[in-house]
Amino acid sequence: MEYRDYYATLGVPRTASQADIKKAFRKLARQHHPDANKGNAAAEGRFKEINEANEVLSDPEKRKRYDTLGPDWERYAQAGAGATAGARSPFEGRHVRFTEEGDLGGFSDFFRTIFGDLGGAGRAESRRGRGRTEFEFSDLGDPGGGFGPATGRGSDVEAAIELTLEEAFQGARKTISIELDEPCPECGGSGNVNRRPCPRCRGGGWTKVTRNLDVKIPAGVDTGSRVRVASGGPSGGSSDRGDRGDLYLRVTVAPHPGFERKGDDLYTDLPLPVTVAALGGEASVPTLKGQVSMKIPAETSSGKTFRLPGYGMPHLKGGGAGDEYVRAQIVIPTELSPQEKALFHELKKLRPETT
């Protein structure tokens, strides 16, 4: 019985992340899948090796045991069988009762020797065709924490979401649909049923699932903000028993026709009649809180900017808000009546323009 290098089988380094392992497995599984290599015994054998390697490296508990044993696996096997007096298993201190009938889903002797007590997919009871595994644990100070069902954490994922400026200003609740890769419920993520590729996931161990999530968007977000939705990502481990990863929403705030945003400050143009600009008066100014009245001083030039404190965007990481800046834009009247034209001619005489 030979030692199996599962990292080499998937073509990943021993420091590979779960995402790297998943990516490598999917690529190789598609390449060597029996449906794509009908009648090719070599491809079928390679596909089984890939599945076995993924079974170990994608399960945190199995991977931990595999990495801990390493080249010392033969001593563990001897200790487990009682073949060598005094040979001590690294997992001594756990009471394990193990019975086996038939085989464990077509896995290699190496896999069965090292992981038989964990079952083919990390279940307390595993039935694969004729195979049956039963075991019971009594924790006697195992520092590793036990080898029950897999509870690995799922990966984090990202998705895009677009908001209006009003939604970013007020905060919003949104219902979003996201398609995730989940462990196949038919085979528990192992890719095998009765020693054959799972008919639902076609041996890949994963299926597409659409989740509808009610998410809360905090007030003050801007384009480029990332909103974390705890446990909004895919599940980890086998089936749905692992902890879910997080979903991160990449925010885009759509342009607004009436406001320009710069950080937490807002800018808007205010059309002013020439009479109000010259003589002063009151003007109604649009804000994201509604219309407010602002005093316009006499002799206001076009382009002059006024500040409305606290009428900007809420600060995302603290209390308070930015400001709103109002830029005066003097509007010249059109379709002048004869009397209005006469008045402008009179003004021109009183204030002759200098070129």
C-alpha beads as a LAMMPS data file, in Angstrom:
LAMMPS data file: protein, C-alpha beads

355 atoms
354 bonds

1 atom types
1 bond types

-500.0 500.0 xlo xhi
-500.0 500.0 ylo yhi
-500.0 500.0 zlo zhi

Masses

1 110.0

Atoms # bond

1 1 1 0.000 0.000 0.000
2 1 1 1.561 3.277 -1.134
3 1 1 1.370 6.741 0.362
4 1 1 -0.853 9.006 -1.722
5 1 1 0.168 12.605 -2.294
6 1 1 -3.218 14.279 -2.611
7 1 1 -1.668 17.697 -3.184
8 1 1 0.223 16.379 -6.198
9 1 1 -2.947 14.710 -7.470
10 1 1 -4.737 18.064 -7.611
11 1 1 -1.591 19.941 -8.638
12 1 1 -1.678 22.402 -5.731
13 1 1 0.947 23.307 -3.095
14 1 1 0.534 22.169 0.515
15 1 1 -0.231 25.780 1.451
16 1 1 -3.165 25.961 -0.988
17 1 1 -6.322 27.683 0.233
18 1 1 -9.726 26.002 0.139
19 1 1 -10.616 28.189 -2.846
20 1 1 -7.489 27.014 -4.718
21 1 1 -8.313 23.377 -3.965
22 1 1 -11.893 23.808 -5.123
23 1 1 -10.780 25.488 -8.351
24 1 1 -8.186 22.799 -9.125
25 1 1 -10.658 19.993 -8.415
26 1 1 -13.328 21.438 -10.690
27 1 1 -10.900 21.881 -13.554
28 1 1 -9.560 18.333 -13.304
29 1 1 -12.999 16.804 -12.695
30 1 1 -14.341 18.316 -15.915
31 1 1 -11.286 17.134 -17.822
32 1 1 -11.407 13.523 -16.633
33 1 1 -15.151 13.056 -16.096
34 1 1 -16.353 9.652 -17.396
35 1 1 -19.078 11.316 -19.473
36 1 1 -16.388 13.176 -21.391
37 1 1 -14.127 10.094 -21.696
38 1 1 -16.480 7.205 -22.467
39 1 1 -14.677 3.889 -22.518
40 1 1 -11.405 5.407 -21.263
41 1 1 -10.393 3.326 -18.238
42 1 1 -7.369 5.529 -17.542
43 1 1 -9.541 8.642 -17.342
44 1 1 -11.969 6.845 -15.045
45 1 1 -9.140 5.850 -12.727
46 1 1 -7.758 9.370 -12.759
47 1 1 -11.231 10.729 -11.972
48 1 1 -11.423 8.474 -8.891
49 1 1 -8.003 9.690 -7.730
50 1 1 -9.111 13.314 -8.134
51 1 1 -12.319 12.676 -6.188
52 1 1 -10.403 10.985 -3.381
53 1 1 -7.889 13.813 -3.143
54 1 1 -10.684 16.368 -3.033
55 1 1 -12.538 14.323 -0.410
56 1 1 -9.553 14.756 1.905
57 1 1 -8.241 18.233 1.124
58 1 1 -11.667 19.936 0.975
59 1 1 -12.587 18.624 4.424
60 1 1 -10.740 20.538 7.193
61 1 1 -10.748 17.563 9.592
62 1 1 -9.460 15.057 7.024
63 1 1 -6.873 17.509 5.746
64 1 1 -5.671 18.135 9.296
65 1 1 -5.221 14.413 9.916
66 1 1 -3.529 13.893 6.559
67 1 1 -1.084 16.779 7.104
68 1 1 -0.350 15.658 10.674
69 1 1 0.427 12.052 9.750
70 1 1 2.398 12.699 6.580
71 1 1 5.077 10.052 6.025
72 1 1 4.295 8.604 9.482
73 1 1 0.997 7.146 8.234
74 1 1 2.278 3.543 8.313
75 1 1 2.986 3.780 12.051
76 1 1 -0.548 5.081 12.552
77 1 1 -1.951 2.160 10.547
78 1 1 0.055 -0.331 12.631
79 1 1 -1.039 1.295 15.869
80 1 1 -4.650 1.231 14.754
81 1 1 -4.415 -2.496 13.954
82 1 1 -2.391 -3.301 17.063
83 1 1 0.350 -4.769 14.931
84 1 1 3.251 -3.180 16.798
85 1 1 3.447 -3.112 20.557
86 1 1 4.154 0.361 21.814
87 1 1 3.487 2.042 18.442
88 1 1 1.447 5.101 19.371
89 1 1 -1.035 6.759 17.053
90 1 1 -1.001 10.567 16.946
91 1 1 -4.748 10.275 17.628
92 1 1 -4.438 8.012 20.630
93 1 1 -6.761 9.134 23.415
94 1 1 -9.934 8.762 21.338
95 1 1 -12.067 5.708 21.826
96 1 1 -13.065 4.505 18.372
97 1 1 -15.193 1.513 17.515
98 1 1 -14.913 0.792 13.819
99 1 1 -16.602 -1.897 11.789
100 1 1 -16.547 -2.152 8.035
101 1 1 -18.473 -4.234 5.546
102 1 1 -17.627 -4.236 1.884
103 1 1 -15.689 -1.100 0.981
104 1 1 -15.937 2.659 1.446
105 1 1 -17.260 3.877 -1.867
106 1 1 -14.345 2.677 -3.992
107 1 1 -11.718 4.689 -2.127
108 1 1 -8.159 3.399 -1.979
109 1 1 -6.782 1.196 0.810
110 1 1 -4.664 4.166 1.895
111 1 1 -7.787 6.310 2.321
112 1 1 -9.676 3.575 4.167
113 1 1 -6.767 2.987 6.528
114 1 1 -6.370 6.639 7.484
115 1 1 -9.953 7.891 7.273
116 1 1 -12.154 4.851 7.751
117 1 1 -13.345 6.096 11.134
118 1 1 -14.411 9.402 9.594
119 1 1 -16.561 7.917 6.854
120 1 1 -16.377 8.707 3.146
121 1 1 -18.024 12.133 3.414
122 1 1 -17.577 12.986 7.071
123 1 1 -20.908 11.525 8.233
124 1 1 -21.582 9.656 11.456
125 1 1 -23.138 6.937 9.322
126 1 1 -22.066 6.484 5.731
127 1 1 -23.742 4.101 3.299
128 1 1 -22.188 3.741 -0.126
129 1 1 -23.528 0.752 -1.975
130 1 1 -22.556 -2.267 0.109
131 1 1 -20.252 -0.284 2.373
132 1 1 -21.236 0.496 5.960
133 1 1 -19.261 2.437 8.535
134 1 1 -20.232 2.761 12.184
135 1 1 -18.242 4.503 14.880
136 1 1 -18.607 6.134 18.236
137 1 1 -16.355 8.688 19.896
138 1 1 -15.657 9.451 23.511
139 1 1 -13.435 12.492 23.764
140 1 1 -10.536 11.715 26.095
141 1 1 -8.527 14.874 25.869
142 1 1 -7.932 14.946 22.125
143 1 1 -6.254 18.332 21.578
144 1 1 -7.461 18.468 18.016
145 1 1 -11.076 18.836 19.031
146 1 1 -12.642 15.723 17.545
147 1 1 -13.463 14.305 14.174
148 1 1 -17.230 14.560 13.836
149 1 1 -19.165 15.788 10.777
150 1 1 -17.324 18.341 8.679
151 1 1 -18.046 21.913 9.708
152 1 1 -15.669 23.815 7.492
153 1 1 -16.489 27.429 6.795
154 1 1 -17.701 28.295 3.312
155 1 1 -15.842 30.768 1.132
156 1 1 -16.643 34.477 0.982
157 1 1 -18.232 35.774 -2.221
158 1 1 -18.885 39.174 -3.771
159 1 1 -21.818 40.605 -5.699
160 1 1 -22.629 44.000 -7.173
161 1 1 -25.538 46.206 -6.123
162 1 1 -26.613 49.599 -7.505
163 1 1 -28.389 52.211 -5.403
164 1 1 -29.970 55.571 -6.050
165 1 1 -28.496 58.564 -4.270
166 1 1 -31.668 58.737 -2.156
167 1 1 -31.184 55.102 -1.050
168 1 1 -27.557 55.797 -0.181
169 1 1 -28.674 58.876 1.781
170 1 1 -31.432 57.177 3.773
171 1 1 -30.161 53.609 3.913
172 1 1 -32.247 50.858 2.378
173 1 1 -33.449 47.302 2.665
174 1 1 -33.078 45.300 -0.507
175 1 1 -34.038 41.796 -1.526
176 1 1 -31.359 40.331 -3.772
177 1 1 -31.053 37.000 -5.543
178 1 1 -27.621 35.424 -5.734
179 1 1 -26.522 32.181 -7.362
180 1 1 -24.103 30.183 -5.231
181 1 1 -22.168 26.940 -5.524
182 1 1 -23.409 24.665 -2.733
183 1 1 -22.424 21.113 -1.724
184 1 1 -24.673 18.772 -3.670
185 1 1 -27.556 17.552 -1.451
186 1 1 -27.689 14.250 -3.332
187 1 1 -24.147 13.122 -2.502
188 1 1 -23.322 15.469 0.373
189 1 1 -20.586 17.106 -1.677
190 1 1 -18.563 13.923 -2.229
191 1 1 -19.385 13.612 -5.922
192 1 1 -20.147 9.883 -5.575
193 1 1 -23.296 7.840 -5.011
194 1 1 -22.958 4.056 -4.745
195 1 1 -19.387 4.260 -6.034
196 1 1 -20.502 6.069 -9.186
197 1 1 -20.506 9.754 -10.136
198 1 1 -23.464 11.526 -8.571
199 1 1 -26.226 11.941 -11.185
200 1 1 -27.205 15.377 -9.879
201 1 1 -23.817 17.101 -9.786
202 1 1 -22.183 14.738 -12.331
203 1 1 -19.340 13.996 -9.956
204 1 1 -18.406 17.605 -9.281
205 1 1 -19.791 17.615 -5.730
206 1 1 -21.392 21.059 -6.177
207 1 1 -24.678 22.412 -7.515
208 1 1 -25.992 25.882 -8.356
209 1 1 -28.465 27.234 -5.806
210 1 1 -30.290 30.568 -5.906
211 1 1 -30.693 32.309 -2.559
212 1 1 -32.959 35.280 -1.923
213 1 1 -31.524 37.502 0.783
214 1 1 -33.005 40.493 2.605
215 1 1 -30.061 42.832 3.137
216 1 1 -29.738 46.133 4.971
217 1 1 -27.705 48.883 3.335
218 1 1 -26.423 51.489 5.817
219 1 1 -26.898 55.193 5.166
220 1 1 -23.848 56.953 3.746
221 1 1 -22.483 54.262 1.428
222 1 1 -20.733 55.422 -1.718
223 1 1 -19.504 53.882 -4.935
224 1 1 -16.745 51.464 -3.952
225 1 1 -18.172 50.694 -0.502
226 1 1 -18.362 47.018 0.487
227 1 1 -21.283 45.916 2.641
228 1 1 -20.814 42.645 4.537
229 1 1 -23.781 40.308 4.768
230 1 1 -22.836 37.801 7.477
231 1 1 -23.454 34.155 6.454
232 1 1 -24.771 35.281 3.080
233 1 1 -22.274 33.154 1.152
234 1 1 -22.103 29.431 0.350
235 1 1 -22.027 26.751 2.997
236 1 1 -18.894 24.812 3.848
237 1 1 -18.265 21.258 4.884
238 1 1 -20.583 18.551 3.639
239 1 1 -24.205 19.245 2.744
240 1 1 -25.532 22.278 4.651
241 1 1 -23.858 21.586 7.990
242 1 1 -20.845 23.788 7.551
243 1 1 -20.747 27.445 8.471
244 1 1 -21.626 29.764 5.639
245 1 1 -19.153 32.255 4.298
246 1 1 -19.977 35.946 4.051
247 1 1 -21.391 37.886 1.134
248 1 1 -19.767 41.228 0.308
249 1 1 -21.816 43.668 -1.752
250 1 1 -19.847 46.048 -3.960
251 1 1 -21.865 49.254 -4.034
252 1 1 -22.371 51.554 -6.997
253 1 1 -24.381 54.743 -6.449
254 1 1 -26.049 55.902 -9.661
255 1 1 -25.525 59.512 -10.810
256 1 1 -28.262 61.951 -9.757
257 1 1 -29.647 64.604 -12.115
258 1 1 -29.807 67.277 -9.421
259 1 1 -26.829 66.626 -7.164
260 1 1 -23.108 66.039 -7.551
261 1 1 -21.446 64.086 -4.759
262 1 1 -17.897 64.698 -3.566
263 1 1 -17.179 62.499 -0.569
264 1 1 -19.948 63.252 1.910
265 1 1 -20.659 66.721 0.467
266 1 1 -23.330 67.464 -2.119
267 1 1 -23.317 70.208 -4.769
268 1 1 -26.322 71.579 -6.583
269 1 1 -27.075 74.516 -8.894
270 1 1 -29.776 77.006 -7.925
271 1 1 -31.382 79.026 -10.742
272 1 1 -31.948 82.626 -9.596
273 1 1 -34.071 85.281 -11.316
274 1 1 -31.997 88.306 -12.173
275 1 1 -34.155 90.455 -9.897
276 1 1 -33.506 88.224 -6.849
277 1 1 -29.809 88.103 -7.627
278 1 1 -29.682 91.914 -7.870
279 1 1 -31.996 92.897 -5.038
280 1 1 -31.801 89.837 -2.737
281 1 1 -34.658 87.733 -1.411
282 1 1 -35.675 84.206 -0.482
283 1 1 -35.127 81.086 -2.613
284 1 1 -36.357 77.524 -2.225
285 1 1 -33.405 75.113 -2.329
286 1 1 -33.708 71.355 -3.052
287 1 1 -32.027 68.978 -0.558
288 1 1 -32.276 65.250 0.025
289 1 1 -34.291 66.119 3.137
290 1 1 -36.780 68.178 1.122
291 1 1 -37.054 71.810 0.067
292 1 1 -35.557 74.425 2.410
293 1 1 -35.708 78.215 2.275
294 1 1 -32.445 80.103 1.949
295 1 1 -31.806 83.852 2.121
296 1 1 -30.114 85.281 -0.965
297 1 1 -28.147 88.485 -0.331
298 1 1 -28.407 91.386 -2.738
299 1 1 -25.904 91.644 -5.582
300 1 1 -25.310 87.876 -5.814
301 1 1 -23.191 86.995 -8.828
302 1 1 -23.638 83.860 -10.884
303 1 1 -21.391 81.104 -9.536
304 1 1 -21.417 82.327 -5.950
305 1 1 -21.625 79.329 -3.592
306 1 1 -23.573 79.056 -0.352
307 1 1 -23.189 76.329 2.278
308 1 1 -25.989 74.446 4.020
309 1 1 -24.289 72.726 7.004
310 1 1 -25.352 69.127 7.671
311 1 1 -27.430 68.723 4.506
312 1 1 -24.914 66.417 2.818
313 1 1 -24.543 62.626 3.015
314 1 1 -24.480 60.898 6.416
315 1 1 -21.018 59.879 7.590
316 1 1 -20.780 56.112 7.126
317 1 1 -18.435 55.565 10.078
318 1 1 -19.799 57.996 12.606
319 1 1 -22.447 60.548 13.474
320 1 1 -23.162 63.713 11.585
321 1 1 -23.226 64.447 7.884
322 1 1 -21.478 66.399 5.183
323 1 1 -22.641 69.745 3.823
324 1 1 -24.600 70.834 0.798
325 1 1 -23.105 73.548 -1.403
326 1 1 -25.510 75.665 -3.456
327 1 1 -24.144 77.420 -6.554
328 1 1 -26.117 80.421 -7.780
329 1 1 -26.955 80.403 -11.494
330 1 1 -28.557 83.658 -12.669
331 1 1 -31.307 83.111 -15.211
332 1 1 -31.831 85.787 -17.875
333 1 1 -35.515 86.138 -18.745
334 1 1 -36.691 85.408 -22.267
335 1 1 -39.624 86.669 -24.355
336 1 1 -39.349 90.151 -22.819
337 1 1 -42.356 92.428 -23.051
338 1 1 -41.862 95.953 -24.525
339 1 1 -42.019 97.424 -21.015
340 1 1 -39.349 94.969 -19.721
341 1 1 -37.117 95.780 -22.662
342 1 1 -37.527 99.510 -21.942
343 1 1 -36.478 98.941 -18.335
344 1 1 -33.342 97.057 -19.412
345 1 1 -32.504 99.857 -21.840
346 1 1 -32.881 102.317 -18.977
347 1 1 -30.605 100.173 -16.788
348 1 1 -28.067 100.063 -19.603
349 1 1 -28.001 103.842 -19.729
350 1 1 -27.560 104.064 -15.959
351 1 1 -24.768 101.470 -15.922
352 1 1 -22.925 101.636 -19.205
353 1 1 -20.887 98.467 -19.864
354 1 1 -17.133 98.770 -20.272
355 1 1 -15.511 96.519 -22.841

Bonds

1 1 1 2
2 1 2 3
3 1 3 4
4 1 4 5
5 1 5 6
6 1 6 7
7 1 7 8
8 1 8 9
9 1 9 10
10 1 10 11
11 1 11 12
12 1 12 13
13 1 13 14
14 1 14 15
15 1 15 16
16 1 16 17
17 1 17 18
18 1 18 19
19 1 19 20
20 1 20 21
21 1 21 22
22 1 22 23
23 1 23 24
24 1 24 25
25 1 25 26
26 1 26 27
27 1 27 28
28 1 28 29
29 1 29 30
30 1 30 31
31 1 31 32
32 1 32 33
33 1 33 34
34 1 34 35
35 1 35 36
36 1 36 37
37 1 37 38
38 1 38 39
39 1 39 40
40 1 40 41
41 1 41 42
42 1 42 43
43 1 43 44
44 1 44 45
45 1 45 46
46 1 46 47
47 1 47 48
48 1 48 49
49 1 49 50
50 1 50 51
51 1 51 52
52 1 52 53
53 1 53 54
54 1 54 55
55 1 55 56
56 1 56 57
57 1 57 58
58 1 58 59
59 1 59 60
60 1 60 61
61 1 61 62
62 1 62 63
63 1 63 64
64 1 64 65
65 1 65 66
66 1 66 67
67 1 67 68
68 1 68 69
69 1 69 70
70 1 70 71
71 1 71 72
72 1 72 73
73 1 73 74
74 1 74 75
75 1 75 76
76 1 76 77
77 1 77 78
78 1 78 79
79 1 79 80
80 1 80 81
81 1 81 82
82 1 82 83
83 1 83 84
84 1 84 85
85 1 85 86
86 1 86 87
87 1 87 88
88 1 88 89
89 1 89 90
90 1 90 91
91 1 91 92
92 1 92 93
93 1 93 94
94 1 94 95
95 1 95 96
96 1 96 97
97 1 97 98
98 1 98 99
99 1 99 100
100 1 100 101
101 1 101 102
102 1 102 103
103 1 103 104
104 1 104 105
105 1 105 106
106 1 106 107
107 1 107 108
108 1 108 109
109 1 109 110
110 1 110 111
111 1 111 112
112 1 112 113
113 1 113 114
114 1 114 115
115 1 115 116
116 1 116 117
117 1 117 118
118 1 118 119
119 1 119 120
120 1 120 121
121 1 121 122
122 1 122 123
123 1 123 124
124 1 124 125
125 1 125 126
126 1 126 127
127 1 127 128
128 1 128 129
129 1 129 130
130 1 130 131
131 1 131 132
132 1 132 133
133 1 133 134
134 1 134 135
135 1 135 136
136 1 136 137
137 1 137 138
138 1 138 139
139 1 139 140
140 1 140 141
141 1 141 142
142 1 142 143
143 1 143 144
144 1 144 145
145 1 145 146
146 1 146 147
147 1 147 148
148 1 148 149
149 1 149 150
150 1 150 151
151 1 151 152
152 1 152 153
153 1 153 154
154 1 154 155
155 1 155 156
156 1 156 157
157 1 157 158
158 1 158 159
159 1 159 160
160 1 160 161
161 1 161 162
162 1 162 163
163 1 163 164
164 1 164 165
165 1 165 166
166 1 166 167
167 1 167 168
168 1 168 169
169 1 169 170
170 1 170 171
171 1 171 172
172 1 172 173
173 1 173 174
174 1 174 175
175 1 175 176
176 1 176 177
177 1 177 178
178 1 178 179
179 1 179 180
180 1 180 181
181 1 181 182
182 1 182 183
183 1 183 184
184 1 184 185
185 1 185 186
186 1 186 187
187 1 187 188
188 1 188 189
189 1 189 190
190 1 190 191
191 1 191 192
192 1 192 193
193 1 193 194
194 1 194 195
195 1 195 196
196 1 196 197
197 1 197 198
198 1 198 199
199 1 199 200
200 1 200 201
201 1 201 202
202 1 202 203
203 1 203 204
204 1 204 205
205 1 205 206
206 1 206 207
207 1 207 208
208 1 208 209
209 1 209 210
210 1 210 211
211 1 211 212
212 1 212 213
213 1 213 214
214 1 214 215
215 1 215 216
216 1 216 217
217 1 217 218
218 1 218 219
219 1 219 220
220 1 220 221
221 1 221 222
222 1 222 223
223 1 223 224
224 1 224 225
225 1 225 226
226 1 226 227
227 1 227 228
228 1 228 229
229 1 229 230
230 1 230 231
231 1 231 232
232 1 232 233
233 1 233 234
234 1 234 235
235 1 235 236
236 1 236 237
237 1 237 238
238 1 238 239
239 1 239 240
240 1 240 241
241 1 241 242
242 1 242 243
243 1 243 244
244 1 244 245
245 1 245 246
246 1 246 247
247 1 247 248
248 1 248 249
249 1 249 250
250 1 250 251
251 1 251 252
252 1 252 253
253 1 253 254
254 1 254 255
255 1 255 256
256 1 256 257
257 1 257 258
258 1 258 259
259 1 259 260
260 1 260 261
261 1 261 262
262 1 262 263
263 1 263 264
264 1 264 265
265 1 265 266
266 1 266 267
267 1 267 268
268 1 268 269
269 1 269 270
270 1 270 271
271 1 271 272
272 1 272 273
273 1 273 274
274 1 274 275
275 1 275 276
276 1 276 277
277 1 277 278
278 1 278 279
279 1 279 280
280 1 280 281
281 1 281 282
282 1 282 283
283 1 283 284
284 1 284 285
285 1 285 286
286 1 286 287
287 1 287 288
288 1 288 289
289 1 289 290
290 1 290 291
291 1 291 292
292 1 292 293
293 1 293 294
294 1 294 295
295 1 295 296
296 1 296 297
297 1 297 298
298 1 298 299
299 1 299 300
300 1 300 301
301 1 301 302
302 1 302 303
303 1 303 304
304 1 304 305
305 1 305 306
306 1 306 307
307 1 307 308
308 1 308 309
309 1 309 310
310 1 310 311
311 1 311 312
312 1 312 313
313 1 313 314
314 1 314 315
315 1 315 316
316 1 316 317
317 1 317 318
318 1 318 319
319 1 319 320
320 1 320 321
321 1 321 322
322 1 322 323
323 1 323 324
324 1 324 325
325 1 325 326
326 1 326 327
327 1 327 328
328 1 328 329
329 1 329 330
330 1 330 331
331 1 331 332
332 1 332 333
333 1 333 334
334 1 334 335
335 1 335 336
336 1 336 337
337 1 337 338
338 1 338 339
339 1 339 340
340 1 340 341
341 1 341 342
342 1 342 343
343 1 343 344
344 1 344 345
345 1 345 346
346 1 346 347
347 1 347 348
348 1 348 349
349 1 349 350
350 1 350 351
351 1 351 352
352 1 352 353
353 1 353 354
354 1 354 355
